[in-house]
Amino acid sequence: MRIPDSCLFHTHFPPDLPLEMEADHLRRPHPSTYHQNMPQIPAGQTLLIDADDTLWENNVYFERAIAAFIGFLNHHEYSPAEVRATLNACERDTILAHGYGLNSFTRSLLDCYERLGASPVTAEHENKIKSFAHAIAEQEIELMPGVAETLAALATRHRLILMTKGNHAEQADKFSRSGLAPHFAAIEIVAEKDAQTYAEVMERHGLPSRKGWMIGNSPKSDINPALAAGLNAVFLFHKDTWVLEHATLNSAPEGQQLIELDGFSRLVELF
């Protein structure tokens, strides 16, 4: 179910949701204050824009790979939900040690296989597991609805900066294949999106506090740390946001704005 077609301010996720409940919670509309009139933001803004699951589909391919992995594992002791919970834990550990990207995802799959002790990891099994991640790399870039047209319009009035995290080579390759580069004045590929990183990006691009915007689908990486760094933010709902990116959506500090929209193309109504 999608969020109704209106601009929503300061929508909150209840705190401390278990991971297995968060995904379902994101699929339901939330009590909010509805505003009939979209605020009009003047031209000349700097818009930091997320990439994965904001400009193009991403997590859905990982979900397909995970479903294939769980089916291949076909564990007789642990349920699919328990396998997924173990994989989530493996991904957290792998990210801390090795960062994001397909290599880390492959490590997580292999680690999960070993933790559950289904059977020894033979060369044949390892190659099969690696093939699930390899299939993700072969995916064509699938832009979200309205992205190309919306970016073209926004770029005539504002400065656009891509703000994405992950493996630098992988993210740069996706950006190049997307065909969206002409709309952006700069690209920032960072190891992690936290408040300190946003502050560094703001300083690098001469962006004063409260004068820029972060636009993305992740409460954990796109919205909360951007607000903490002094940016305004636009949260774009995506029903398939990665479970490790779920978090309580914080309120905007005094003097800053947080706006929630249900589609990328609606940005032209705001900016």
N, C-alpha and C positions, 0 to 999 in steps of 0.2 A: 504494500500500500504506500502510495506516495504522499508526501506532505502537501496540503492544499495549496492551490495557486495563489499565494499571497506572500508578502514579505513578513518574516517572523523575527522578532527581536528577543534576544536573551532566552532562547529555548534551552532547557537544561535536561541532561540525562541524570536519573537518580544515581547517587554515588554508590560505589562498591558493588556493582553488579557482577556476579560470577561470569566468567568468559562464556560459558555455555548459554547464558541468558542474554548477554549483550547483543548478540547478532539478531535475535528475535526482537529485542527492544528497539533496535535501530530501524526495524521494518514497520513500526507502528507510529502514527502521528502523536505528537506530544502536546499537552496543554500549553497554550501560549497566548500572548496578546496579539491579536490580529490587527494589522494596519491596512486600511483601504488604500492609502496613497503612498506610493513608493517615494522615499526621499531622493532628491536630485543632488548628486555630487558634482561639483563644478569640474570643468576640464583642467588638465594639467596635473593630475594625480600620478603617483607612482604605484603601480599595481604589481605586487609579487604574486605569481601564479604557480601553483603546484602542477605537477605533470601527471603521474600515475593516478588513474581513477578520477582525475579532474579534467585533463585534456584528452586522455585516451584510456581505453579499458586496460586493466592490468591484473587486478586480483582475481578476476573470474578465471583466468588461465591457470593461476596457481591452484585455485579451488578444484579445477578439473584434474590437475596433476595429483593433488592430494587424494581425490576420490579414486583415481586409478591406483595410487599407492595402497590405499586401504583395501581396495578390492583385491589387489595382488597379494597383500599380506594375508588376508582371509584368516585372521587370528581366531582360534577356537576358544581362547580364554578371555580375551578382552573384546568388548563391544567396539563398534566403529567410533562411538563418542569417546570412549576411553583411549583408543588409539590416537584420536585427534587431540585430546588433552595432552597426551605424552608428546606428540609432535609440537604442540604449542610451546611446551616447556623446552624442548630441544631447540626450537627456533630462537627462543629468548637467549639461551646459553650461547648458541652459535653467533648470534648478532653481536653479543658483547665481545666475543673473541675475534670474530672475523668480519664484522660489518654485514651490510646487506648485499644482495645480488644472487645470481643463480648458483654460483659456487657454494655460497653459504646455505642456500636452500637445499642443494644436493647433500651437503654435509649433514643437515638436519634430518633429511630422510634416512640416510644411512645410520645416523646415531639413533634415531627412533627404532629402526629395525633391530639394532643391536640391544637397545635397552629392553625391548619387549621379549627378546630372546626367542623369537619364533623358530629360528634354526640358524646354523652357522651361515655367515655371509659368504657365499661362494662367489666366484668370479662371474658366474652366470647371473646370480641374483643382483650383484652390484651393477652390472651393465644394464639390467632391466630397470633398476631403480634410477640410475642416471638418465635413462631414456625418458623418464617422466619429466625431468627438468629440461632436458634437451628440447622437448616438444614445445616448451614455452618460448624458447629462443627463436623458434621457427615461425612464430605467430606474426602475421602482418599487423601493422599499426591500425587500430580501429578507433578513429576519433569519436569522442562523445558527440551526441546530437547538437548541431549548431555551433560547434567550436570554431571551425574555420571562418565562418561569416562573422561571428561575434568578435573574434580577435582582430579581424580586418577592420571592423568598425571601431573597436576600442583603441587600436593603435593610432588612429587619426586624432584622438583627443587626449591620450594619456601615454606615459612611458611604461612599457611592459617589461618585466624581468622574470625569466623563468627561475623558479626556486624549487629545486627538487633534491632529494637525498638518495643515496644508494651508491652502487659501483659506478665510478666515473665513466668508464668506457661503455658500459651498458646503457646508462642514461643518455650519454652523448649520442650514441648510435640511434636510440629510439627517437631522440629529438631531431636528428638529421633526417631519419626516414619519415618523420611525421609531416614534413613540408611546411612546418609552422615557423621556422627560423626567421623569415623576413619580417614577422610582426614584433619581434623582440629586440630590445635595445641591448640586452645583456642576458647571460645565463649563469646561474649559480648552482653548481652541483656539490653538495656538502655531505659529509659523513653522517651527520645527525642534525635534526632540526630541534634545537633547544633555544632558550631565550638568549644565551650568550652568542650563539651562531647568528640569530636574527639581528642582534645588536651590532655584530661585526659587519653584516651585510648592509645594514642601514648606514653605518659609518662609511663604508667603502663607496656607497653610491650617494653620499651626501643627503641622506633622508632624515629629516628631523623627527623627533617623537611626535606621534599623533597626526603626522602628515602623509603617511603611507598606508597601504592596505595589503593584507595577505589574504589570498583566495584559495580555498582548498577543501577537501572532503574529510580530512582527518582531524578530529578534535585533539588528539594527542600530539600530532606533529605540526599541523597547519594553523590551528586556532589558538589553543591555550598558550604555547610559548610565544607566539607572535603578539598576543595581547600583553603578555608579561614584559615583552621588550618595548612596548609602547606603540605598537601598530594598531590600526583598526583591522577588522577581519570580516570576511564573508564566508560563511560555512555553506558548502554545497552538498546537499544530501546525496549519498550514493548507497544504494541498498546492499552492495557487495563490498563495502569497506572492510579491509583486512581486520580480523579480530584483534590483532595486537596493536592496532591503531585506535581501538575504541577507548573512550575515556569520558568522564563527566565534562560536559561543555561548560566552561567557566563563564561567568558574567564579565562584561566589559568594564574595566576600571573607569572611574569618573573621567570624563573628557574624551573617552574613546567610544567607538561604535562597534557593535557586533550585529550583523545582519545574516539571516538565514534564508537561502533561496533553494528552490527545488529543481533548478536546471541552469546550465551554463549560459544558455542564450538569454536568460533574464537579466544578465549583467548589463545589457545595453539599456535597460529601463532604469538602472541605478546610476551608471556612469556615462 
